[in-house]
């Protein structure tokens, strides 16, 4: 199922960004990506906090599998490395 366009679903899940790899490789055409703003900018503090909590939840779940990435995410977005 394709993600709807903004016109089709303006207040819900809809296409908003074009995703590409920085090394020029193609992305999987069937993949779905969800972009989070993590810098705290924007005008909606509830949305900002939800984005931060989402990335910290991800960092918690990958702690044993990808410890360096997890540590980097906690350092940057969580106020320090998770112990």
C-alpha positions as CSV (number, residue, x, y, z in Angstrom):
1,X,0.0,0.0,0.0
2,X,1.4,3.4,-1.0
3,X,1.6,6.2,1.5
4,X,-1.0,8.8,0.5
5,X,-0.1,12.2,-0.8
6,X,-0.7,15.3,1.2
7,X,-3.7,16.1,-0.9
8,X,-5.2,12.7,-0.2
9,X,-4.6,12.8,3.5
10,X,-3.6,16.4,4.6
11,X,-3.9,15.9,8.3
12,X,-2.6,12.4,8.7
13,X,0.3,10.2,7.4
14,X,1.3,11.5,3.9
15,X,4.3,11.9,1.7
16,X,6.4,14.8,2.8
17,X,10.1,14.2,2.0
18,X,12.3,12.7,-0.8
19,X,14.8,10.3,0.7
20,X,18.2,9.5,-0.9
21,X,21.4,8.0,0.3
22,X,24.4,10.4,0.7
23,X,26.7,8.0,-1.1
24,X,24.6,8.1,-4.3
25,X,23.4,4.5,-4.0
26,X,19.7,3.8,-4.8
27,X,17.3,3.2,-2.0
28,X,15.0,0.2,-2.0
29,X,12.0,1.4,-4.0
30,X,9.6,-0.6,-1.8
31,X,11.0,0.8,1.5
32,X,9.1,3.2,3.7
33,X,10.8,5.9,5.7
34,X,9.6,8.1,8.5
35,X,11.5,11.4,9.1
36,X,11.7,12.9,12.6
37,X,12.9,16.4,13.3
38,X,15.3,16.2,16.3
39,X,16.7,19.7,16.7
40,X,13.8,21.0,18.7
41,X,13.0,23.6,16.1
42,X,9.6,24.3,14.8
43,X,6.5,25.7,16.4
44,X,5.0,22.6,18.1
45,X,6.7,21.6,21.4
46,X,4.6,18.5,21.8
47,X,5.7,17.3,18.3
48,X,9.3,18.1,19.1
49,X,9.2,16.1,22.4
50,X,7.6,13.2,20.6
51,X,10.4,13.1,18.0
52,X,13.0,13.2,20.7
53,X,11.3,10.4,22.7
54,X,11.0,8.3,19.5
55,X,14.7,8.4,18.7
56,X,15.6,7.7,22.4
57,X,13.3,4.7,22.3
58,X,15.1,3.5,19.2
59,X,18.5,4.0,20.9
60,X,17.4,2.0,23.9
61,X,16.2,-0.9,21.7
62,X,19.4,-1.1,19.7
63,X,21.8,-0.6,22.7
64,X,23.1,-4.2,22.6
65,X,23.0,-4.5,18.8
66,X,24.5,-1.2,17.7
67,X,26.1,0.2,20.9
68,X,28.1,3.0,19.2
69,X,25.1,4.4,17.4
70,X,23.0,4.1,20.6
71,X,25.6,6.0,22.6
72,X,25.9,8.7,19.9
73,X,22.1,9.2,19.9
74,X,21.9,9.4,23.7
75,X,24.8,11.8,23.7
76,X,23.3,14.1,21.1
77,X,19.6,13.9,22.0
78,X,19.3,12.5,25.5
79,X,21.7,14.5,27.6
80,X,24.4,11.8,27.8
81,X,25.3,8.2,27.1
82,X,22.8,5.6,28.4
83,X,24.5,3.3,31.0
